[in-house]
Amino acid sequence: MLGESVADATGLSRHDAVQIGERMFELIGDALKRGESVKLSGFGTLDVRSRAERIGRNPRTGQEHRIAPHHTVVLIPSARLRDALEPARAATKVQK
């Protein structure tokens, strides 16, 4: 779906648009694996965070279990993205 949208917007072939997108995501993934932050202008910053070991609980049974330490990717939205989402957030609050 994203490849088609890019192809329509740019005039590139769908194949070329998909190849560019796949390569872009490979480069983003490689940078994150190296522990680097990735800034996507107008969208936000992808960052790797370390999560400490913790105790989790199965909500159905209440049984506790260990969650191993791991790394996760977080998105810190840009001001432009937050502003763009603000009308949607306001509409959601009115409906509740």
KEPASE-109422 format. One record per atom (N, C-alpha, C, O): residue in one letter; atom name; x, y, z. Coordinates in pm, whole numbers, plus 50000, padded with zeros to 5 digits. Each point is the difference from the previous one (the first is absolute). Example, Ala and Ser with C-alpha at 12.3 -4.5 7.8 and 13.67 -1.06 7.14 Angstrom:
+------+------+-------+-------+-------+
! code ! site !     u !     v !     w !
+------+------+-------+-------+-------+
!    A !    N ! 51319 ! 49431 ! 50780 !
!    A !   CA ! 49911 ! 50119 ! 50000 !
!    A !    C ! 50090 ! 50120 ! 50000 !
!    A !    O ! 50104 ! 49998 ! 50066 !
!    S !    N ! 49861 ! 50107 ! 49862 !
!    S !   CA ! 50082 ! 50119 ! 50006 !
!    S !    C ! 49923 ! 50109 ! 50073 !
!    S !    O ! 50051 ! 50111 ! 50017 !
+------+------+-------+-------+-------+
END
This chain:
+------+------+-------+-------+-------+
! code ! site !     u !     v !     w !
+------+------+-------+-------+-------+
!    M !    N ! 50082 ! 49881 ! 50000 !
!    M !   CA ! 49918 ! 50119 ! 50000 !
!    M !    C ! 50088 ! 50126 ! 50000 !
!    M !    O ! 49973 ! 50094 ! 49925 !
!    L !    N ! 50129 ! 49908 ! 50158 !
!    L !   CA ! 50089 ! 50115 ! 50006 !
!    L !    C ! 50075 ! 50017 ! 49868 !
!    L !    O ! 50018 ! 50112 ! 49951 !
!    G !    N ! 50025 ! 49777 ! 49991 !
!    G !   CA ! 50070 ! 50004 ! 49872 !
!    G !    C ! 49913 ! 50059 ! 49890 !
!    G !    O ! 50048 ! 50078 ! 49918 !
!    E !    N ! 49825 ! 49885 ! 50080 !
!    E !   CA ! 49907 ! 50054 ! 49900 !
!    E !    C ! 49980 ! 50150 ! 50019 !
!    E !    O ! 49997 ! 50076 ! 49903 !
!    S !    N ! 49990 ! 49967 ! 50221 !
!    S !   CA ! 49981 ! 50142 ! 50029 !
!    S !    C ! 50121 ! 50081 ! 49955 !
!    S !    O ! 49986 ! 50108 ! 49943 !
!    V !    N ! 50134 ! 49840 ! 50084 !
!    V !   CA ! 50123 ! 50069 ! 49958 !
!    V !    C ! 50008 ! 50004 ! 49849 !
!    V !    O ! 50036 ! 50103 ! 49942 !
!    A !    N ! 49932 ! 49786 ! 49993 !
!    A !   CA ! 50004 ! 49995 ! 49854 !
!    A !    C ! 49904 ! 50102 ! 49939 !
!    A !    O ! 50036 ! 50071 ! 49906 !
!    D !    N ! 49844 ! 49936 ! 50147 !
!    D !   CA ! 49900 ! 50096 ! 49949 !
!    D !    C ! 50046 ! 50144 ! 50022 !
!    D !    O ! 49981 ! 50085 ! 49913 !
!    A !    N ! 50078 ! 49943 ! 50203 !
!    A !   CA ! 50039 ! 50137 ! 50033 !
!    A !    C ! 50124 ! 50047 ! 49925 !
!    A !    O ! 50017 ! 50119 ! 49975 !
!    T !    N ! 50072 ! 49787 ! 49988 !
!    T !   CA ! 50127 ! 50038 ! 49940 !
!    T !    C ! 50012 ! 49972 ! 49852 !
!    T !    O ! 50086 ! 50056 ! 49932 !
!    G !    N ! 49829 ! 49857 ! 50017 !
!    G !   CA ! 50011 ! 49961 ! 49860 !
!    G !    C ! 50099 ! 49886 ! 49979 !
!    G !    O ! 50021 ! 49957 ! 49886 !
!    L !    N ! 50038 ! 49993 ! 50221 !
!    L !   CA ! 50088 ! 49884 ! 49989 !
!    L !    C ! 49916 ! 49875 ! 49976 !
!    L !    O ! 49880 ! 49999 ! 50026 !
!    S !    N ! 50184 ! 49897 ! 49924 !
!    S !   CA ! 49928 ! 49873 ! 49987 !
!    S !    C ! 49978 ! 49944 ! 50140 !
!    S !    O ! 50073 ! 50032 ! 50094 !
!    R !    N ! 49824 ! 49885 ! 49920 !
!    R !   CA ! 49971 ! 49941 ! 50130 !
!    R !    C ! 50120 ! 49918 ! 50048 !
!    R !    O ! 50034 ! 50003 ! 50118 !
!    H !    N ! 50029 ! 49924 ! 49791 !
!    H !   CA ! 50116 ! 49918 ! 50033 !
!    H !    C ! 50113 ! 50086 ! 50057 !
!    H !    O ! 50058 ! 49966 ! 50103 !
!    D !    N ! 49973 ! 50145 ! 49829 !
!    D !   CA ! 50107 ! 50088 ! 50048 !
!    D !    C ! 49966 ! 50062 ! 50135 !
!    D !    O ! 50086 ! 50009 ! 50088 !
!    A !    N ! 49790 ! 50032 ! 49929 !
!    A !   CA ! 49958 ! 50060 ! 50127 !
!    A !    C ! 50013 ! 49900 ! 50114 !
!    A !    O ! 50044 ! 50035 ! 50109 !
!    V !    N ! 49917 ! 49841 ! 49866 !
!    V !   CA ! 50009 ! 49895 ! 50102 !
!    V !    C ! 50147 ! 49972 ! 50033 !
!    V !    O ! 50035 ! 49984 ! 50117 !
!    Q !    N ! 50050 ! 50010 ! 49781 !
!    Q !   CA ! 50142 ! 49974 ! 50022 !
!    Q !    C ! 50064 ! 50111 ! 50083 !
!    Q !    O ! 50079 ! 49972 ! 50091 !
!    I !    N ! 49887 ! 50153 ! 49879 !
!    I !   CA ! 50053 ! 50113 ! 50077 !
!    I !    C ! 49954 ! 49991 ! 50145 !
!    I !    O ! 50079 ! 50019 ! 50092 !
!    G !    N ! 49792 ! 49952 ! 49928 !
!    G !   CA ! 49946 ! 49988 ! 50135 !
!    G !    C ! 50068 ! 49889 ! 50079 !
!    G !    O ! 50036 ! 50018 ! 50116 !
!    E !    N ! 49980 ! 49865 ! 49820 !
!    E !   CA ! 50064 ! 49888 ! 50069 !
!    E !    C ! 50143 ! 50035 ! 50039 !
!    E !    O ! 50044 ! 49968 ! 50111 !
!    R !    N ! 50029 ! 50095 ! 49799 !
!    R !   CA ! 50139 ! 50038 ! 50029 !
!    R !    C ! 50006 ! 50103 ! 50113 !
!    R !    O ! 50087 ! 49994 ! 50087 !
!    M !    N ! 49819 ! 50101 ! 49910 !
!    M !   CA ! 49996 ! 50101 ! 50104 !
!    M !    C ! 49978 ! 49935 ! 50137 !
!    M !    O ! 50067 ! 50036 ! 50097 !
!    F !    N ! 49840 ! 49869 ! 49911 !
!    F !   CA ! 49974 ! 49934 ! 50128 !
!    F !    C ! 50117 ! 49913 ! 50043 !
!    F !    O ! 50026 ! 49986 ! 50119 !
!    E !    N ! 50047 ! 49955 ! 49785 !
!    E !   CA ! 50121 ! 49926 ! 50034 !
!    E !    C ! 50103 ! 50093 ! 50064 !
!    E !    O ! 50061 ! 49966 ! 50102 !
!    L !    N ! 49958 ! 50151 ! 49839 !
!    L !   CA ! 50097 ! 50097 ! 50054 !
!    L !    C ! 49959 ! 50048 ! 50139 !
!    L !    O ! 50084 ! 50015 ! 50088 !
!    I !    N ! 49787 ! 50010 ! 49931 !
!    I !   CA ! 49950 ! 50041 ! 50131 !
!    I !    C ! 50025 ! 49889 ! 50102 !
!    I !    O ! 50048 ! 50026 ! 50110 !
!    G !    N ! 49920 ! 49851 ! 49853 !
!    G !   CA ! 50022 ! 49886 ! 50089 !
!    G !    C ! 50147 ! 49982 ! 50035 !
!    G !    O ! 50033 ! 49973 ! 50116 !
!    D !    N ! 50055 ! 50043 ! 49786 !
!    D !   CA ! 50144 ! 49988 ! 50025 !
!    D !    C ! 50047 ! 50106 ! 50099 !
!    D !    O ! 50078 ! 49971 ! 50091 !
!    A !    N ! 49876 ! 50152 ! 49891 !
!    A !   CA ! 50039 ! 50108 ! 50092 !
!    A !    C ! 49950 ! 49972 ! 50141 !
!    A !    O ! 50073 ! 50021 ! 50097 !
!    L !    N ! 49804 ! 49931 ! 49916 !
!    L !   CA ! 49946 ! 49969 ! 50133 !
!    L !    C ! 50076 ! 49884 ! 50064 !
!    L !    O ! 50023 ! 50001 ! 50121 !
!    K !    N ! 50017 ! 49900 ! 49800 !
!    K !   CA ! 50078 ! 49888 ! 50054 !
!    K !    C ! 50133 ! 50047 ! 50054 !
!    K !    O ! 50053 ! 49942 ! 50094 !
!    R !    N ! 50003 ! 50164 ! 49846 !
!    R !   CA ! 50126 ! 50057 ! 50049 !
!    R !    C ! 49978 ! 50091 ! 50120 !
!    R !    O ! 50095 ! 50054 ! 50056 !
!    G !    N ! 49779 ! 49963 ! 49985 !
!    G !   CA ! 49968 ! 50084 ! 50115 !
!    G !    C ! 49988 ! 50148 ! 49967 !
!    G !    O ! 49998 ! 50083 ! 50090 !
!    E !    N ! 49994 ! 49950 ! 49782 !
!    E !   CA ! 49989 ! 50139 ! 49958 !
!    E !    C ! 49855 ! 50044 ! 49997 !
!    E !    O ! 49910 ! 49918 ! 49979 !
!    S !    N ! 50066 ! 50210 ! 50042 !
!    S !   CA ! 49867 ! 50058 ! 49984 !
!    S !    C ! 49979 ! 50029 ! 49852 !
!    S !    O ! 50096 ! 50030 ! 49929 !
!    V !    N ! 49780 ! 49962 ! 50026 !
!    V !   CA ! 49966 ! 50029 ! 49861 !
!    V !    C ! 49897 ! 50111 ! 49999 !
!    V !    O ! 49889 ! 49983 ! 50051 !
!    K !    N ! 50147 ! 50131 ! 49890 !
!    K !   CA ! 49908 ! 50114 ! 49994 !
!    K !    C ! 49930 ! 49999 ! 49864 !
!    K !    O ! 50064 ! 49998 ! 49896 !
!    L !    N ! 49803 ! 50004 ! 50108 !
!    L !   CA ! 49917 ! 50007 ! 49880 !
!    L !    C ! 49933 ! 50136 ! 50003 !
!    L !    O ! 49903 ! 50020 ! 50073 !
!    S !    N ! 50149 ! 50073 ! 49849 !
!    S !   CA ! 49954 ! 50139 ! 50004 !
!    S !    C ! 49849 ! 50010 ! 49983 !
!    S !    O ! 49942 ! 49940 ! 49910 !
!    G !    N ! 49996 ! 50135 ! 50179 !
!    G !   CA ! 49856 ! 50022 ! 49995 !
!    G !    C ! 49919 ! 49885 ! 50058 !
!    G !    O ! 49878 ! 50011 ! 50013 !
!    F !    N ! 50188 ! 49879 ! 50022 !
!    F !   CA ! 49929 ! 49884 ! 50054 !
!    F !    C ! 50041 ! 49971 ! 50143 !
!    F !    O ! 49915 ! 49989 ! 50089 !
!    G !    N ! 50216 ! 49999 ! 49934 !
!    G !   CA ! 50047 ! 49975 ! 50135 !
!    G !    C ! 50135 ! 49933 ! 50000 !
!    G !    O ! 50067 ! 49990 ! 49897 !
!    T !    N ! 49974 ! 49964 ! 50220 !
!    T !   CA ! 50129 ! 49934 ! 50017 !
!    T !    C ! 49978 ! 49860 ! 50054 !
!    T !    O ! 49926 ! 49980 ! 50096 !
!    L !    N ! 50139 ! 49923 ! 49840 !
!    L !   CA ! 49999 ! 49863 ! 50049 !
!    L !    C ! 50124 ! 49982 ! 50085 !
!    L !    O ! 50110 ! 50037 ! 49960 !
!    D !    N ! 49871 ! 49906 ! 50159 !
!    D !   CA ! 50110 ! 49986 ! 50094 !
!    D !    C ! 49993 ! 49862 ! 50063 !
!    D !    O ! 49891 ! 49944 ! 50015 !
!    V !    N ! 50224 ! 50000 ! 50022 !
!    V !   CA ! 50006 ! 49870 ! 50066 !
!    V !    C ! 50010 ! 50025 ! 50150 !
!    V !    O ! 50083 ! 50078 ! 50046 !
!    R !    N ! 49831 ! 49855 ! 50029 !
!    R !   CA ! 50001 ! 50011 ! 50145 !
!    R !    C ! 50022 ! 49862 ! 50061 !
!    R !    O ! 49953 ! 49899 ! 49948 !
!    S !    N ! 50120 ! 50099 ! 50162 !
!    S !   CA ! 50022 ! 49875 ! 50074 !
!    S !    C ! 49889 ! 49986 ! 50104 !
!    S !    O ! 49967 ! 50094 ! 50072 !
!    R !    N ! 49979 ! 49787 ! 49934 !
!    R !   CA ! 49898 ! 49970 ! 50101 !
!    R !    C ! 50061 ! 49904 ! 50102 !
!    R !    O ! 50057 ! 49898 ! 49963 !
!    A !    N ! 49931 ! 50135 ! 50163 !
!    A !   CA ! 50056 ! 49917 ! 50107 !
!    A !    C ! 49915 ! 49875 ! 50020 !
!    A !    O ! 49884 ! 49994 ! 49959 !
!    E !    N ! 50174 ! 49908 ! 50106 !
!    E !   CA ! 49924 ! 49882 ! 50037 !
!    E !    C ! 49889 ! 50040 ! 50096 !
!    E !    O ! 50018 ! 50089 ! 50084 !
!    R !    N ! 49868 ! 49846 ! 49903 !
!    R !   CA ! 49890 ! 50032 ! 50090 !
!    R !    C ! 49909 ! 49879 ! 50015 !
!    R !    O ! 50012 ! 49901 ! 49927 !
!    I !    N ! 49900 ! 50109 ! 50167 !
!    I !   CA ! 49904 ! 49893 ! 50025 !
!    I !    C ! 49868 ! 50039 ! 49933 !
!    I !    O ! 49947 ! 50109 ! 50022 !
!    G !    N ! 50003 ! 49801 ! 49895 !
!    G !   CA ! 49871 ! 50022 ! 49935 !
!    G !    C ! 49896 ! 49909 ! 50062 !
!    G !    O ! 50031 ! 49909 ! 50077 !
!    R !    N ! 49844 ! 50115 ! 49887 !
!    R !   CA ! 49892 ! 49919 ! 50055 !
!    R !    C ! 49903 ! 49966 ! 49889 !
!    R !    O ! 49959 ! 50087 ! 49923 !
!    N !    N ! 50005 ! 49786 ! 50068 !
!    N !   CA ! 49899 ! 49956 ! 49904 !
!    N !    C ! 49866 ! 50053 ! 50050 !
!    N !    O ! 49955 ! 49961 ! 50107 !
!    P !    N ! 49979 ! 50126 ! 49816 !
!    P !   CA ! 49875 ! 50059 ! 50049 !
!    P !    C ! 49887 ! 49898 ! 50018 !
!    P !    O ! 49910 ! 50021 ! 50080 !
!    R !    N ! 50096 ! 49871 ! 49847 !
!    R !   CA ! 49894 ! 49899 ! 50010 !
!    R !    C ! 50016 ! 49914 ! 50125 !
!    R !    O ! 49903 ! 49973 ! 50070 !
!    T !    N ! 50222 ! 49983 ! 49958 !
!    T !   CA ! 50023 ! 49909 ! 50112 !
!    T !    C ! 50059 ! 50067 ! 50123 !
!    T !    O ! 49992 ! 49947 ! 50110 !
!    G !    N ! 50067 ! 50171 ! 49871 !
!    G !   CA ! 50066 ! 50069 ! 50111 !
!    G !    C ! 50139 ! 49946 ! 50029 !
!    G !    O ! 50066 ! 50050 ! 50091 !
!    Q !    N ! 49978 ! 49850 ! 49833 !
!    Q !   CA ! 50131 ! 49940 ! 50023 !
!    Q !    C ! 50111 ! 50096 ! 49959 !
!    Q !    O ! 49996 ! 50059 ! 49892 !
!    E !    N ! 50104 ! 49957 ! 50196 !
!    E !   CA ! 50113 ! 50087 ! 49971 !
!    E !    C ! 50103 ! 49926 ! 49916 !
!    E !    O ! 50014 ! 49879 ! 50010 !
!    H !    N ! 50058 ! 50197 ! 49907 !
!    H !   CA ! 50109 ! 49943 ! 49921 !
!    H !    C ! 50104 ! 50108 ! 49975 !
!    H !    O ! 49970 ! 50119 ! 50005 !
!    R !    N ! 50151 ! 49838 ! 49968 !
!    R !   CA ! 50112 ! 50091 ! 49977 !
!    R !    C ! 49999 ! 50046 ! 49855 !
!    R !    O ! 49987 ! 49918 ! 49909 !
!    I !    N ! 50026 ! 50212 ! 50070 !
!    I !   CA ! 50017 ! 50055 ! 49866 !
!    I !    C ! 50146 ! 50040 ! 49989 !
!    I !    O ! 50048 ! 50086 ! 50074 !
!    A !    N ! 50023 ! 49850 ! 49834 !
!    A !   CA ! 50144 ! 50021 ! 49985 !
!    A !    C ! 50030 ! 50143 ! 49954 !
!    A !    O ! 49917 ! 50064 ! 49936 !
!    P !    N ! 50202 ! 49985 ! 50098 !
!    P !   CA ! 50037 ! 50133 ! 49951 !
!    P !    C ! 50012 ! 49996 ! 49847 !
!    P !    O ! 50040 ! 49899 ! 49943 !
!    H !    N ! 49924 ! 50211 ! 49993 !
!    H !   CA ! 50006 ! 50003 ! 49854 !
!    H !    C ! 50007 ! 50145 ! 49952 !
!    H !    O ! 49987 ! 50094 ! 50078 !
!    H !    N ! 50032 ! 49920 ! 49793 !
!    H !   CA ! 50001 ! 50132 ! 49937 !
!    H !    C ! 49872 ! 50014 ! 49919 !
!    H !    O ! 49948 ! 49903 ! 49946 !
!    T !    N ! 50002 ! 50218 ! 50047 !
!    T !   CA ! 49879 ! 50027 ! 49923 !
!    T !    C ! 50017 ! 50132 ! 49926 !
!    T !    O ! 50081 ! 50085 ! 50039 !
!    V !    N ! 49843 ! 49931 ! 49854 !
!    V !   CA ! 50004 ! 50124 ! 49921 !
!    V !    C ! 49882 ! 50087 ! 50041 !
!    V !    O ! 49888 ! 49952 ! 50011 !
!    V !    N ! 50139 ! 50176 ! 50012 !
!    V !   CA ! 49894 ! 50094 ! 50033 !
!    V !    C ! 49999 ! 50113 ! 49897 !
!    V !    O ! 50103 ! 50037 ! 49944 !
!    L !    N ! 49778 ! 50015 ! 50033 !
!    L !   CA ! 49984 ! 50116 ! 49911 !
!    L !    C ! 49973 ! 50122 ! 50086 !
!    L !    O ! 49907 ! 50002 ! 50081 !
!    I !    N ! 50175 ! 50099 ! 49900 !
!    I !   CA ! 49977 ! 50128 ! 50066 !
!    I !    C ! 49944 ! 50091 ! 49891 !
!    I !    O ! 50075 ! 50045 ! 49914 !
!    P !    N ! 49795 ! 49982 ! 50087 !
!    P !   CA ! 49939 ! 50076 ! 49890 !
!    P !    C ! 50052 ! 50143 ! 49992 !
!    P !    O ! 50030 ! 50063 ! 50102 !
!    S !    N ! 49980 ! 49987 ! 49775 !
!    S !   CA ! 50042 ! 50139 ! 49981 !
!    S !    C ! 49886 ! 50093 ! 50038 !
!    S !    O ! 49885 ! 49957 ! 50013 !
!    A !    N ! 50148 ! 50169 ! 50005 !
!    A !   CA ! 49897 ! 50099 ! 50031 !
!    A !    C ! 49897 ! 50007 ! 49888 !
!    A !    O ! 49881 ! 50017 ! 50025 !
!    R !    N ! 50165 ! 49969 ! 49850 !
!    R !   CA ! 49907 ! 50006 ! 49887 !
!    R !    C ! 49901 ! 49884 ! 50005 !
!    R !    O ! 49881 ! 50019 ! 49974 !
!    L !    N ! 50166 ! 49861 ! 50059 !
!    L !   CA ! 49910 ! 49885 ! 50010 !
!    L !    C ! 49903 ! 50017 ! 50117 !
!    L !    O ! 49881 ! 49972 ! 49986 !
!    R !    N ! 50170 ! 50073 ! 50129 !
!    R !   CA ! 49911 ! 50023 ! 50115 !
!    R !    C ! 49892 ! 50103 ! 49966 !
!    R !    O ! 49884 ! 49981 ! 50034 !
!    D !    N ! 50155 ! 50127 ! 49898 !
!    D !   CA ! 49903 ! 50103 ! 49962 !
!    D !    C ! 49898 ! 49945 ! 49900 !
!    D !    O ! 49881 ! 50033 ! 50008 !
!    A !    N ! 50165 ! 49883 ! 49899 !
!    A !   CA ! 49909 ! 49942 ! 49901 !
!    A !    C ! 49899 ! 49906 ! 50066 !
!    A !    O ! 49887 ! 49988 ! 49953 !
!    L !    N ! 50154 ! 49947 ! 50154 !
!    L !   CA ! 49911 ! 49906 ! 50069 !
!    L !    C ! 49908 ! 50069 ! 50100 !
!    L !    O ! 49903 ! 49941 ! 50045 !
!    E !    N ! 50127 ! 50181 ! 49989 !
!    E !   CA ! 49922 ! 50072 ! 50101 !
!    E !    C ! 49851 ! 50008 ! 49966 !
!    E !    O ! 49918 ! 49973 ! 50088 !
!    P !    N ! 50041 ! 50063 ! 49789 !
!    P !   CA ! 49856 ! 50003 ! 49970 !
!    P !    C ! 49934 ! 49864 ! 50021 !
!    P !    O ! 49886 ! 49992 ! 50047 !
!    A !    N ! 50183 ! 49901 ! 49919 !
!    A !   CA ! 49946 ! 49865 ! 50020 !
!    A !    C ! 49984 ! 49971 ! 50148 !
!    A !    O ! 49902 ! 49940 ! 50043 !
!    R !    N ! 50195 ! 50103 ! 50036 !
!    R !   CA ! 49996 ! 49978 ! 50145 !
!    R !    C ! 49884 ! 50078 ! 50060 !
!    R !    O ! 49930 ! 49949 ! 50088 !
!    A !    N ! 50048 ! 50174 ! 49867 !
!    A !   CA ! 49891 ! 50082 ! 50051 !
!    A !    C ! 49865 ! 49939 ! 49963 !
!    A !    O ! 49908 ! 49999 ! 50082 !
!    A !    N ! 50079 ! 49949 ! 49796 !
!    A !   CA ! 49874 ! 49938 ! 49957 !
!    A !    C ! 49972 ! 49874 ! 50081 !
!    A !    O ! 49884 ! 49971 ! 50032 !
!    T !    N ! 50219 ! 49954 ! 50002 !
!    T !   CA ! 49983 ! 49879 ! 50079 !
!    T !    C ! 49952 ! 50034 ! 50141 !
!    T !    O ! 49917 ! 49928 ! 50056 !
!    K !    N ! 50135 ! 50178 ! 50001 !
!    K !   CA ! 49959 ! 50040 ! 50135 !
!    K !    C ! 49854 ! 50042 ! 50003 !
!    K !    O ! 49931 ! 49974 ! 50098 !
!    V !    N ! 50021 ! 50090 ! 49795 !
!    V !   CA ! 49861 ! 50044 ! 49994 !
!    V !    C ! 49907 ! 49881 ! 49992 !
!    V !    O ! 49892 ! 50002 ! 50060 !
!    Q !    N ! 50147 ! 49893 ! 49867 !
!    Q !   CA ! 49915 ! 49882 ! 49981 !
!    Q !    C ! 49987 ! 49918 ! 50127 !
!    Q !    O ! 49899 ! 49933 ! 50018 !
!    K !    N ! 50200 ! 50071 ! 50070 !
!    K !   CA ! 49995 ! 49918 ! 50122 !
!    K !    C ! 49899 ! 50055 ! 50089 !
!    K !    O ! 49978 ! 49946 ! 50109 !
+------+------+-------+-------+-------+
END
